[in-house]
Amino acid sequence: MLINYKNVEINQQDLCVLNNINMQLDKGEFVYLIGKVGSGKTSLLKTIYGELDIVSGDAEVLGYNMRTIKRKHIPELRRKLGIVFQDFQLLTDRTVYDNLEFVLRATGWKNKKEIEMRIGEVLEQVGMSNKGYKMPNELSGGEQQRIVIARAILNSPEIILADEPTGNLDVETGRQIVKLLKNICENGSSVMMTTHNLQLLQEFPGKVYKCENHGITRLSEKQEKPDADIPQEIIKERSMEMTAEQAEYVDE
């Protein structure tokens, strides 16, 4: 088991965000986190990569005890994770190639030929082989997100954490991004992503956890199937959510 949370509580600024969390991620799984804006989805992801502390409960990520992990070991943990941000966070003054090279060198790669080969591999994997010379501002939103995914898989992570990876994209581009993440999952990396686009759950099925009322529940296996009807209360909640731009700093 790659992630195992038992009775976990998460606070932010002394306020309870989520409590009594029970959640698992196994090898090869594709997991969705859904829920209204401000329900704690992003906060939950932050605990997985050591950005936010866990108050109580048992939490294990890739063999690390997240209650007792030392700060000096967090970079070591993060090298085993791939993180995909909604707002890309690419270095705007560097080319696509240089963005990827920066990450590899920062994580210990030194051999120039090996670096060139690995960058070529990940760019091909995300369908961006001919974009290495481009600057980020020369790319569309969908292309930038593909580069962010390429960056996330550089070190062959065991887990990819994707925080609203389709939030700033049009519907078709969003579909392509999730399809890409699905393919990566099938090739060996487990994926956990937050989303407010519930149609994705039907087209690209996976395990589904819903954050609500300071807790987290798993949808039934019947509801997770491709032809399942999404519960009406969830659809209603989606229609009431704020836009991603309005919610940028709410779900922290």
Backbone bond lengths (Angstrom), bond angles and torsions (degrees), N, CA, C in turn:
res aa  C-N    CA-C-N  psi(-1)  N-CA   C-N-CA  omega(-1)  CA-C   N-CA-C  phi
1 M - - - 1.461 - - 1.528 109.49 -
2 L 1.327 116.99 128.22 1.460 121.08 -175.74 1.523 112.66 -83.29
3 I 1.322 116.37 -39.11 1.468 121.74 176.54 1.519 107.81 -129.97
4 N 1.326 116.03 132.12 1.462 120.52 178.31 1.523 109.12 -141.39
5 Y 1.332 116.41 106.77 1.468 122.72 178.63 1.521 108.71 -109.29
6 K 1.339 116.00 128.77 1.464 120.98 177.99 1.526 109.61 -129.09
7 N 1.316 115.90 118.18 1.473 122.65 176.19 1.532 112.05 53.00
8 V 1.313 115.89 42.33 1.466 121.83 -175.81 1.526 110.98 -83.19
9 E 1.341 115.56 142.14 1.469 121.72 174.03 1.525 109.12 -120.35
10 I 1.338 115.12 135.35 1.466 121.74 179.29 1.517 108.97 -121.95
11 N 1.320 115.87 127.20 1.467 121.76 176.21 1.519 109.82 -116.14
12 Q 1.314 115.06 155.27 1.456 121.42 172.57 1.517 107.82 -138.80
13 Q 1.328 115.86 119.86 1.468 121.17 -177.07 1.531 110.78 53.39
14 D 1.334 114.68 45.90 1.470 123.50 177.18 1.525 113.86 66.91
15 L 1.315 117.96 10.24 1.458 121.57 176.35 1.521 109.09 -108.76
16 C 1.329 116.14 136.86 1.459 120.45 -179.76 1.531 109.90 -71.15
17 V 1.321 116.27 123.08 1.462 121.44 175.89 1.523 109.98 -94.23
18 L 1.333 116.24 -50.12 1.457 122.55 178.31 1.521 109.11 -142.88
19 N 1.321 116.70 144.09 1.463 119.19 174.76 1.525 110.61 -140.49
20 N 1.324 114.53 163.07 1.464 122.23 -179.04 1.533 111.47 52.62
21 I 1.341 115.34 44.90 1.462 120.50 -179.02 1.523 109.89 -82.27
22 N 1.324 115.10 127.19 1.459 121.48 173.14 1.527 107.25 -126.26
23 M 1.311 116.12 115.29 1.463 120.55 -171.94 1.520 109.57 -153.16
24 Q 1.331 115.63 142.51 1.461 120.39 178.75 1.531 110.38 -134.47
25 L 1.313 115.09 150.06 1.466 122.10 171.32 1.519 107.53 -133.41
26 D 1.329 115.73 121.39 1.461 121.15 178.99 1.528 110.49 -102.36
27 K 1.295 116.45 165.04 1.459 122.14 178.70 1.528 110.25 -59.16
28 G 1.327 116.33 131.73 1.454 121.55 177.51 1.515 115.25 84.29
29 E 1.329 117.94 2.19 1.464 120.40 -178.47 1.528 111.94 -87.67
30 F 1.334 113.96 149.77 1.466 122.21 172.33 1.523 106.40 -115.99
31 V 1.323 116.54 115.84 1.465 121.42 -172.37 1.523 110.51 -120.26
32 Y 1.335 115.35 133.06 1.459 121.73 174.20 1.524 110.12 -101.60
33 L 1.324 116.42 141.36 1.461 123.12 166.25 1.519 107.18 -111.88
34 I 1.328 116.89 117.63 1.455 120.63 179.45 1.527 109.22 -118.52
35 G 1.316 115.74 169.04 1.456 120.08 -179.85 1.515 110.40 147.07
36 K 1.313 115.69 162.82 1.453 120.90 -179.30 1.521 111.06 -63.91
37 V 1.315 115.55 159.48 1.459 120.88 174.46 1.523 109.21 -57.51
38 G 1.330 116.70 133.54 1.454 120.65 -179.29 1.509 114.48 85.64
39 S 1.346 117.26 5.50 1.470 119.90 -176.98 1.527 113.03 -82.63
40 G 1.339 117.47 -8.09 1.455 119.44 175.29 1.513 116.09 110.81
41 K 1.330 117.53 7.41 1.468 120.24 -176.76 1.531 111.97 -60.43
42 T 1.330 115.53 -50.38 1.464 119.53 -178.93 1.523 111.14 -66.09
43 S 1.323 116.69 -39.12 1.466 120.06 177.92 1.522 111.10 -59.98
44 L 1.319 116.46 -39.57 1.462 120.69 178.69 1.530 110.65 -62.90
45 L 1.332 116.70 -44.65 1.464 119.39 177.31 1.525 111.28 -60.48
46 K 1.323 116.61 -39.32 1.469 120.42 -178.34 1.524 112.17 -62.42
47 T 1.326 117.17 -32.31 1.469 118.63 177.59 1.522 111.13 -68.91
48 I 1.335 116.66 -28.27 1.463 120.35 -178.02 1.519 110.97 -70.28
49 Y 1.345 117.14 -36.28 1.470 117.84 178.96 1.521 113.16 -103.53
50 G 1.326 116.37 18.50 1.455 121.04 169.08 1.510 115.71 77.64
51 E 1.324 116.94 19.39 1.468 120.45 178.29 1.522 111.31 -85.67
52 L 1.341 116.40 -25.48 1.461 122.10 -178.18 1.524 108.65 -130.65
53 D 1.327 115.76 133.86 1.463 120.14 -177.30 1.526 111.88 -75.53
54 I 1.323 114.86 154.00 1.458 122.54 174.76 1.521 108.36 -100.29
55 V 1.332 116.42 130.71 1.464 121.89 -174.23 1.519 111.58 -77.78
56 S 1.326 116.42 -46.73 1.462 119.70 -177.29 1.517 109.80 -154.12
57 G 1.327 115.28 169.45 1.454 121.06 -178.60 1.516 111.67 97.89
58 D 1.319 116.10 -176.11 1.464 122.63 178.96 1.527 109.16 -111.15
59 A 1.321 116.49 126.40 1.465 120.81 -178.19 1.517 109.72 -138.57
60 E 1.327 115.56 121.67 1.458 120.66 179.36 1.521 109.44 -127.13
61 V 1.335 116.40 130.64 1.462 122.79 177.12 1.523 108.14 -128.32
62 L 1.317 116.76 114.96 1.467 122.36 179.21 1.529 112.26 51.40
63 G 1.326 114.94 39.03 1.457 120.18 177.83 1.510 115.21 86.87
64 Y 1.324 117.85 -6.14 1.466 121.83 178.15 1.525 109.75 -91.67
65 N 1.323 116.47 133.10 1.457 121.99 173.68 1.522 107.75 -80.88
66 M 1.340 116.80 109.75 1.464 120.34 -173.50 1.525 112.92 -75.93
67 R 1.323 117.70 -9.55 1.468 120.62 173.54 1.521 111.12 -79.17
68 T 1.318 116.52 -31.62 1.467 120.33 -172.00 1.527 113.60 -118.76
69 I 1.326 117.67 1.58 1.461 120.21 -176.63 1.531 111.06 -58.51
70 K 1.325 116.21 136.03 1.458 120.83 178.52 1.522 109.95 -84.04
71 R 1.330 115.83 148.13 1.464 121.15 -177.37 1.524 111.71 -55.53
72 K 1.317 117.09 -35.16 1.464 120.00 -177.18 1.531 112.37 -68.47
73 H 1.353 116.41 -17.26 1.457 120.21 -179.68 1.528 112.71 -94.93
74 I 1.322 117.85 -9.08 1.464 120.43 -178.10 1.530 112.15 -64.72
75 P 1.342 120.00 -43.21 1.473 118.82 175.87 1.529 112.75 -58.02
76 E 1.321 115.81 -36.14 1.471 121.20 177.74 1.526 110.18 -63.29
77 L 1.345 116.72 -42.78 1.464 121.17 176.62 1.520 110.55 -63.03
78 R 1.325 116.68 -45.96 1.463 120.44 -175.04 1.521 112.56 -65.01
79 R 1.314 117.64 -25.52 1.465 119.68 176.55 1.527 111.45 -68.07
80 K 1.332 116.46 -17.14 1.462 120.72 177.79 1.530 111.77 -95.50
81 L 1.327 115.80 0.68 1.460 122.38 179.77 1.521 109.56 -116.95
82 G 1.327 116.04 150.19 1.457 121.39 169.93 1.513 107.50 -115.72
83 I 1.328 117.36 128.36 1.462 120.72 -175.21 1.523 109.61 -116.61
84 V 1.330 115.85 126.88 1.461 122.82 -179.98 1.519 108.31 -113.99
85 F 1.327 116.22 116.31 1.459 121.37 -178.34 1.531 110.69 -97.65
86 Q 1.333 115.44 148.72 1.455 120.86 178.37 1.526 111.58 -64.02
87 D 1.335 116.81 -36.03 1.466 120.30 -175.97 1.529 112.41 -95.90
88 F 1.317 116.74 20.94 1.465 125.66 171.01 1.535 114.03 69.65
89 Q 1.333 118.55 -57.12 1.469 123.40 -178.91 1.529 112.43 56.33
90 L 1.329 115.70 42.27 1.457 120.89 172.39 1.523 109.52 -83.84
91 L 1.323 116.93 153.21 1.459 121.50 175.99 1.521 107.73 -76.85
92 T 1.321 116.60 110.85 1.466 120.98 -169.89 1.525 114.00 -72.41
93 D 1.329 117.50 -17.47 1.468 120.56 -178.55 1.528 112.19 -96.77
94 R 1.338 117.17 11.82 1.462 121.21 -179.49 1.520 110.06 -130.14
95 T 1.313 115.78 151.93 1.455 120.19 176.96 1.529 110.41 -68.28
96 V 1.326 114.86 168.97 1.465 120.14 175.59 1.526 110.15 -55.91
97 Y 1.323 116.78 -47.73 1.467 120.74 179.90 1.523 110.64 -58.17
98 D 1.326 116.46 -45.94 1.468 120.19 -177.68 1.525 111.82 -66.51
99 N 1.344 117.18 -33.40 1.461 120.27 175.23 1.521 110.40 -60.50
100 L 1.323 116.11 -44.60 1.461 120.16 -177.97 1.527 111.39 -72.47
101 E 1.323 116.40 -39.05 1.467 119.92 178.02 1.528 110.90 -62.56
102 F 1.329 116.46 -38.54 1.464 121.00 179.24 1.528 110.80 -57.41
103 V 1.339 116.29 -44.30 1.469 120.36 -179.22 1.525 110.57 -66.28
104 L 1.305 117.05 -44.31 1.466 119.54 -179.24 1.525 111.67 -62.11
105 R 1.310 117.00 -45.70 1.468 119.41 -179.86 1.529 111.03 -66.16
106 A 1.337 116.18 -35.04 1.469 119.90 179.23 1.521 111.91 -68.37
107 T 1.338 116.13 -21.62 1.467 119.82 -179.37 1.525 112.02 -106.03
108 G 1.339 116.31 18.89 1.452 119.42 168.97 1.512 118.08 104.16
109 W 1.344 117.90 -2.37 1.461 119.55 178.74 1.535 108.92 -74.74
110 K 1.345 117.15 138.38 1.467 120.84 -178.22 1.527 113.44 -128.83
111 N 1.328 117.06 -32.65 1.455 121.00 -175.99 1.532 111.04 -73.22
112 K 1.323 116.56 120.07 1.461 121.51 -174.52 1.530 112.57 -60.90
113 K 1.335 117.31 -42.57 1.462 120.11 -179.18 1.525 111.16 -66.34
114 E 1.329 116.86 -39.38 1.465 120.18 178.29 1.523 110.70 -66.09
115 I 1.325 116.74 -37.70 1.461 121.15 177.63 1.522 110.14 -64.24
116 E 1.330 116.88 -46.49 1.461 121.12 179.14 1.525 110.83 -60.27
117 M 1.321 116.25 -42.73 1.459 120.83 -178.98 1.525 111.08 -64.83
118 R 1.336 116.75 -44.18 1.465 119.78 -177.85 1.525 110.72 -66.91
119 I 1.319 117.90 -41.05 1.462 120.22 178.23 1.523 110.21 -62.37
120 G 1.326 116.83 -41.72 1.460 120.06 177.12 1.518 112.20 -61.10
121 E 1.334 116.30 -39.35 1.468 120.80 -179.60 1.521 111.85 -64.08
122 V 1.337 116.91 -47.57 1.469 118.40 -175.82 1.523 111.17 -72.19
123 L 1.335 117.81 -34.71 1.464 119.26 177.38 1.523 110.53 -64.63
124 E 1.322 116.69 -38.62 1.463 120.04 176.54 1.527 110.54 -65.94
125 Q 1.313 116.98 -39.19 1.460 121.27 -178.14 1.523 111.99 -63.09
126 V 1.335 117.27 -33.40 1.469 120.03 -179.22 1.526 112.13 -99.29
127 G 1.331 117.11 10.06 1.455 120.92 176.71 1.514 114.87 72.72
128 M 1.336 117.34 32.23 1.465 121.13 -176.54 1.532 111.34 -129.45
129 S 1.321 117.13 34.71 1.462 121.17 -174.62 1.523 113.59 -59.29
130 N 1.325 117.06 -29.94 1.466 120.53 -175.38 1.525 113.19 -99.00
131 K 1.337 117.47 17.58 1.468 120.35 -175.18 1.525 113.42 -113.85
132 G 1.303 118.08 7.00 1.458 120.23 -175.14 1.515 114.44 -61.33
133 Y 1.320 117.22 -29.19 1.466 121.09 -177.46 1.525 113.03 -85.93
134 K 1.324 117.11 -8.22 1.466 121.68 -175.90 1.525 111.74 -76.06
135 M 1.343 114.93 151.75 1.458 121.18 169.80 1.528 107.93 -87.65
136 P 1.336 119.08 151.07 1.464 120.83 -178.90 1.529 113.95 -52.94
137 N 1.341 117.48 -38.34 1.465 119.07 -177.37 1.524 112.99 -73.25
138 E 1.320 117.04 -4.98 1.464 120.80 175.85 1.525 111.78 -93.12
139 L 1.315 116.52 -0.96 1.460 121.85 -177.36 1.518 111.15 -105.90
140 S 1.328 116.10 152.41 1.464 120.85 172.62 1.521 109.50 -73.22
141 G 1.336 116.19 169.52 1.458 120.01 178.18 1.517 112.28 -59.25
142 G 1.330 116.33 -42.31 1.455 119.77 179.36 1.513 112.37 -65.29
143 E 1.343 116.17 -38.59 1.461 119.97 178.05 1.523 111.16 -66.66
144 Q 1.338 116.36 -41.01 1.463 118.99 177.48 1.525 111.22 -61.78
145 Q 1.338 116.20 -39.69 1.462 118.29 179.76 1.521 111.01 -66.44
146 R 1.323 117.92 -34.39 1.461 120.55 175.38 1.532 110.92 -63.43
147 I 1.329 116.24 -39.09 1.464 119.85 177.56 1.526 110.35 -66.11
148 V 1.330 116.84 -39.07 1.469 120.68 177.31 1.531 110.17 -61.61
149 I 1.333 116.62 -39.56 1.463 120.02 177.44 1.528 110.21 -67.26
150 A 1.335 116.63 -40.47 1.468 120.03 176.02 1.520 110.41 -58.42
151 R 1.321 115.88 -43.00 1.473 120.33 177.83 1.524 110.75 -61.30
152 A 1.340 115.99 -39.41 1.469 120.46 -176.95 1.523 112.59 -67.47
153 I 1.336 117.67 -28.87 1.467 119.71 -175.18 1.530 112.75 -99.90
154 L 1.330 117.88 5.30 1.468 121.07 -177.75 1.525 113.07 -52.37
155 N 1.327 116.19 -43.13 1.464 120.70 -176.33 1.525 112.87 -100.67
156 S 1.348 115.78 25.79 1.474 121.94 176.89 1.523 111.71 48.13
157 P 1.341 117.69 61.01 1.465 120.77 -175.17 1.523 112.63 -67.75
158 E 1.314 114.89 152.32 1.461 119.39 175.45 1.524 111.08 -76.22
159 I 1.333 116.33 -29.42 1.468 121.50 -179.08 1.520 109.23 -132.45
160 I 1.332 116.35 136.95 1.460 121.93 169.77 1.522 107.76 -110.86
161 L 1.328 116.14 127.04 1.462 122.81 175.67 1.521 107.61 -106.93
162 A 1.319 117.28 119.42 1.463 121.86 -176.67 1.524 109.43 -120.44
163 D 1.326 116.24 114.17 1.466 121.77 -177.24 1.524 110.03 -96.78
164 E 1.335 116.45 102.69 1.466 123.04 -178.58 1.533 111.10 48.36
165 P 1.327 118.30 56.26 1.468 119.85 -175.87 1.515 114.20 -66.66
166 T 1.342 117.64 -15.27 1.468 120.43 179.41 1.522 112.13 -108.09
167 G 1.325 117.31 4.03 1.460 121.20 -170.68 1.511 115.16 -60.43
168 N 1.343 117.90 -33.64 1.462 121.30 -177.72 1.521 112.75 -103.66
169 L 1.324 116.92 15.18 1.460 121.03 -173.95 1.521 111.16 -115.04
170 D 1.341 116.28 156.56 1.457 119.69 174.47 1.524 109.03 -70.65
171 V 1.323 115.67 168.09 1.468 121.06 -171.50 1.525 112.11 -58.39
172 E 1.329 117.59 -49.43 1.460 120.56 -176.24 1.527 111.77 -66.55
173 T 1.328 116.87 -41.44 1.464 119.59 177.82 1.523 110.47 -64.45
174 G 1.338 116.07 -38.71 1.461 120.36 176.86 1.519 111.78 -60.40
175 R 1.328 116.30 -41.59 1.469 120.85 177.26 1.525 110.87 -59.56
176 Q 1.326 115.73 -43.56 1.461 120.15 -179.14 1.529 111.56 -63.36
177 I 1.337 115.83 -37.45 1.465 119.88 179.95 1.525 110.53 -66.78
178 V 1.340 117.07 -44.00 1.471 119.59 179.78 1.530 110.44 -67.60
179 K 1.323 116.55 -37.35 1.471 119.63 175.98 1.526 110.34 -60.36
180 L 1.330 116.18 -40.60 1.469 120.70 177.40 1.523 110.91 -63.14
181 L 1.335 116.97 -44.55 1.465 120.46 178.12 1.528 111.17 -62.83
182 K 1.331 116.22 -37.44 1.465 120.22 176.73 1.531 110.86 -62.02
183 N 1.327 115.89 -43.35 1.466 119.76 179.24 1.525 111.20 -62.96
184 I 1.331 116.10 -40.83 1.463 120.41 178.20 1.523 110.25 -63.23
185 C 1.330 116.17 -39.88 1.464 121.09 177.85 1.527 110.47 -61.17
186 E 1.318 116.46 -42.34 1.464 120.67 -179.59 1.526 112.00 -67.08
187 N 1.338 115.81 -20.23 1.465 120.26 -179.97 1.522 113.36 -95.65
188 G 1.354 117.01 8.67 1.455 117.55 170.19 1.511 118.98 130.00
189 S 1.335 118.63 -17.91 1.471 120.52 179.14 1.521 110.15 -98.91
190 S 1.318 117.88 131.64 1.460 120.75 172.48 1.526 108.44 -75.67
191 V 1.325 116.36 150.72 1.465 121.14 -175.97 1.518 110.11 -128.39
192 M 1.335 115.79 135.14 1.457 121.95 170.11 1.521 107.51 -127.16
193 M 1.327 117.36 120.82 1.457 119.99 -177.79 1.520 111.66 -132.38
194 T 1.325 115.61 143.83 1.456 120.99 173.08 1.520 108.12 -92.72
195 T 1.318 116.46 147.19 1.460 120.01 178.32 1.518 110.86 -158.36
196 H 1.342 114.79 152.60 1.459 120.17 169.80 1.526 109.88 -112.28
197 N 1.345 117.31 1.28 1.462 122.51 178.50 1.523 108.96 -91.61
198 L 1.313 115.67 93.83 1.461 119.93 -171.99 1.522 113.53 -74.41
199 Q 1.337 117.53 -17.05 1.460 118.60 176.43 1.529 111.39 -64.34
200 L 1.318 116.15 -27.27 1.464 119.90 179.08 1.520 111.45 -61.80
201 L 1.335 116.61 -31.99 1.460 120.92 -178.08 1.518 111.31 -63.39
202 Q 1.337 116.39 -32.72 1.454 119.94 -179.61 1.526 111.63 -81.86
203 E 1.330 116.28 -39.28 1.462 119.37 -177.64 1.526 112.46 -76.65
204 F 1.333 115.78 -35.96 1.464 121.11 -178.93 1.529 108.28 -125.90
205 P 1.326 118.27 80.39 1.467 121.44 -171.74 1.519 113.72 -65.70
206 G 1.324 114.75 152.31 1.453 122.29 176.63 1.519 109.19 -167.63
207 K 1.307 116.08 -177.88 1.462 120.41 174.12 1.526 108.29 -69.44
208 V 1.337 117.24 140.05 1.468 120.53 -175.27 1.522 110.68 -127.10
209 Y 1.344 115.51 125.32 1.459 122.16 171.46 1.525 108.32 -112.48
210 K 1.324 115.58 138.53 1.463 120.91 179.12 1.522 110.06 -113.77
211 C 1.336 116.22 126.03 1.461 121.96 175.50 1.524 108.84 -91.24
212 E 1.322 116.68 125.30 1.464 120.79 177.96 1.528 108.90 -163.98
213 N 1.333 114.78 148.90 1.468 121.38 176.31 1.531 112.40 50.77
214 H 1.319 116.30 42.50 1.471 123.34 178.04 1.529 113.11 64.67
215 G 1.329 116.47 18.03 1.458 119.66 178.60 1.516 110.96 -136.08
216 I 1.318 115.48 -176.21 1.459 120.58 179.90 1.520 108.67 -140.50
217 T 1.326 116.29 135.00 1.461 121.26 178.90 1.525 108.73 -132.26
218 R 1.307 115.61 149.08 1.459 119.58 176.31 1.517 109.24 -93.28
219 L 1.346 116.47 135.91 1.451 119.76 174.00 1.520 108.87 -67.11
220 S 1.320 115.91 154.71 1.454 119.72 179.40 1.525 109.75 -66.46
221 E 1.326 116.58 156.76 1.464 120.63 179.72 1.526 110.84 -60.71
222 K 1.320 117.59 -31.50 1.461 120.89 178.15 1.517 110.61 -64.28
223 Q 1.333 117.00 -41.00 1.458 120.99 -179.90 1.522 112.15 -71.49
224 E 1.334 117.31 -20.18 1.466 121.11 -178.81 1.521 112.85 -85.20
225 K 1.332 118.24 -9.94 1.458 120.62 -177.70 1.526 110.74 -71.83
226 P 1.359 117.63 152.65 1.459 121.30 -175.71 1.517 114.51 -56.89
227 D 1.347 117.86 -35.20 1.457 120.17 -176.49 1.526 112.61 -95.98
228 A 1.330 117.10 11.46 1.465 120.33 -177.73 1.517 110.65 -76.04
229 D 1.317 115.87 149.05 1.457 121.10 173.54 1.513 108.86 -80.81
230 I 1.330 116.62 132.12 1.454 120.15 175.78 1.521 108.16 -71.45
231 P 1.329 118.44 130.98 1.459 120.73 -179.81 1.524 111.89 -51.90
232 Q 1.330 116.39 136.17 1.459 120.99 -175.59 1.515 112.78 -60.78
233 E 1.335 117.75 -32.73 1.462 118.85 -179.05 1.519 111.36 -67.10
234 I 1.346 116.42 -29.80 1.462 119.84 177.80 1.521 109.86 -73.13
235 I 1.330 117.25 -41.81 1.463 120.50 177.75 1.515 110.37 -60.86
236 K 1.333 117.04 -41.72 1.459 121.07 179.28 1.519 110.77 -61.98
237 E 1.337 116.28 -41.99 1.463 120.01 178.98 1.517 110.76 -62.53
238 R 1.324 116.25 -38.77 1.460 119.30 -178.85 1.520 110.38 -62.08
239 S 1.329 116.72 -40.87 1.457 119.91 -177.99 1.510 112.25 -66.56
240 M 1.341 117.54 -18.85 1.456 121.71 -178.51 1.521 112.31 -96.28
241 E 1.331 116.96 -5.26 1.458 118.99 -176.73 1.523 111.72 -70.78
242 M 1.328 115.51 152.43 1.450 120.77 172.80 1.513 109.52 -74.31
243 T 1.320 116.53 163.49 1.449 120.35 175.16 1.513 109.26 -69.02
244 A 1.326 115.37 162.57 1.470 119.65 179.69 1.515 111.19 -60.37
245 E 1.337 116.45 -35.87 1.460 119.15 -179.63 1.517 111.26 -65.95
246 Q 1.331 117.64 -41.71 1.459 121.16 179.60 1.520 110.96 -66.96
247 A 1.317 115.64 -30.12 1.465 119.77 -172.48 1.515 113.45 -95.28
248 E 1.313 117.44 8.19 1.466 120.90 -169.60 1.511 112.92 -51.49
249 Y 1.336 117.93 -39.39 1.461 119.84 -175.19 1.528 112.56 -112.19
250 V 1.346 116.57 10.14 1.457 118.33 -175.68 1.518 111.31 -82.35
251 D 1.327 116.52 -46.98 1.463 120.71 -173.24 1.513 110.05 -89.76
252 E 1.301 117.26 61.22 1.450 121.60 179.79 1.532 110.00 -105.56
